[in-house]
Every structure is written in structure tokens, then in C-alpha cells.
């Protein structure tokens, strides 16, 4: 729809999708792509609960910088070359089990992702990370790309080439 505002389209995308793509950098300098379910807390906090057996988790323990992308499902897009998506460059920090918000965050994560999340909570190798976006870009179609600015990256600045 031509009258849709980028901030509301982006918010809907983040709300409706359940997993994000992430790109981490290994100690050998080789990038690794993965995905994981997430919990979002406005205005700009993402939480992931990941196993230390996964390469991206081991990378995050060594290098706190990670790129994430939330992208519209292929089946629901009208143009495969211009899927709606938001990318963020984030800083990852561990949320320790003794943090006052830890249990509530995992309760919310479990509420969003179901029974399996409850089972994962019982495993000792899972770590809760808080991903804080430092920069971002939102694309909602051809000629509709926006740089995200402002303290909480809530300002959408239309980007133009040329």
C-alpha cells in the first residue's frame, strides 16, 4: 500500500516475524550466518536465547558485534527482489541469570515461542543475550530504503542514490 508509513511497516514486520538472521564473526575472521527466534522489547532491544554448541554463540562470546536481519517471508512477498526487511548492527551482551529481568525475559520469550522454549530453559548450555542496535537500515520496496537514526533508531531517513 502506497500510504503505509515506514515506521509502522517496520514495527509490524518485527512483531509478525519470529526469527532473525544473524551474522557473527569467528576468531579466524570467517563470517558465520545463522538464525534464531527472538524477543523484541521496544524501543530497540532484541533478546536471543542460544546454545553454546552453536557457532554463532561461541562467536558472540568472543566478539560482541553482530549483524541481524528480520525479513518478510518469501511466500508473502509480491516481489522477491525487494522483500521488506530491517537490518541492524548490534552489540551483544549476556543477560546473567542473576539479573533481575532474566526470569521475566525468559517467561516472555517462552510465551512468544511456546513449549520448546520452556524445555530449552532447563538446559545448562543456553545463554540469554541482549542485542542492542547501534545502526540500522529498513527496506520496504524498490526506492523505499531508509537509514535508521536517532537515539533509539526510531527516525526513518529516506536514502537516495546518485
N, C-alpha and C positions, 0 to 999 in steps of 0.2 A: 504494500500500500504506500503510495507516494507521500501521504501526510504523516507517516509514522516518524516520531522523534527518535533520534539515535539513542538517547539515554534510556527510554522506555523499552526499545527493542533489545538493547544490551542487557538490561535488567531481566527481561523475560527470558532471554537466552540462558543467562546464568541460573535462573530459577528452574527452568524446564529441563536442562541437561543434568545428568547425574555423575558424569565422569569428565575428567580433564586429561588432556595430553600433557606430558611433561618431558622436558629435555634437560638432562643433567650432564655434567662433565666429569668423566672419570679422572683418576690421578695420572693416567697415561695421556691425558689430553684428548681422548676419543669421546665424542658425544654419544649419549645413550638416550633413546626415545622410549617412553613407556606411557602408561595411563593408569589412573586410579580414581575411584569415587572420591567426592569431596563434599565438604560442608562449607557453605558461604555465610558470612556474617557481615552485613552492611556496616560501614560504607565500603570497606575494601579489605576483608580478611578471608582467606581461604584456609581450610584445615584438611589435612590428609592423614590417614592412619595406615601406615605401610610397614611391611615386614622387612627386617634386616637381611633377609635372604634375597631380597630384590636388589638388583644393581643400582637402581636409582636411589634407594635408601642409603646404601653404602656411600654413594657419591655425595648425597646431601650431608652426611656426617663429616665429610672431608671438605666440601666446597658448598657454602651456604647460598650460592647464586643458582637459580633455576628459572627456566622459561616455561610458562604454561600456556595452553591454548584451550579454549572452550569453543566448540564448533558445532553448528547445526547438523543434524543428521542428514546423511545423503538422501534418504528416502523422502524427506520433507522439503528438499530444496528444489526450486524451479530452475536453477542454473548452477551446474556443477562447478563452473569456473569462478563463481562468485558467492560461495557459501558464506552465510553470516557467521562471523567469528570474532572472538576477542582474544588478544594475546597480552600477556603481562611478563615482565621481567621481575622476579621476586627474590626476596631474601627469606631463607628458611630458618626457622628457629624451633628447637624442640620444646614442646609443652611437657614439662615434667609431671609425673603422676602426683606429686605433692602440691602442684599448682592448684589454687582454689577453684579455677574454672575447668580443670581437667575432666572430672566426672560429668559435669553438665554438658561440656562439649561432646563427650563420647555418647551421652544419652541422646543429644540432638542428632549426632551422626547416626546412631542406631535407629532413631525414629525415622530418619530420612531413607536409610538404606536397608532396613529390615533385620531379620533374624540372623543372617550371616555376620553382620557387624557385631552382634552380641557374642557370637562364638569367637570371633577374632579378638575381642577384648580379653578373653581368657588366655590367649597365647602370649608367652613372655617375650617373643621377638618383635612385637609390633610397637611402633613409635608414633606418637602424635606430633605432627609438625604444623606450625603456624606459618603460612606463606603470606608475606606482606608485599604487595605490589609496589615497585619503585617507578615503573614506567609502563605504558600500555598503548595499544592500538586496537581500534574497533573497525571492522569492515562489515557493511550491511548490503553490499552490492557494488556493481561497476560504478565508479565515480563517487562512491559513498564511503570513503575511508576517513577515519578520524583519529587524531592523536589525542590521548587522554592526558589531561594536565590538571593542575590544582593540587592542593594538599592531599586530598583523598582520591585523586584521579577521576573526579566526577565531572570535569569540564571537557566537552567534546569539541575539539578544534578541527574543522574540516581541512583535510590535507589536499593540496593540489600539486600537480607536477608541472614542470616546464617553466 
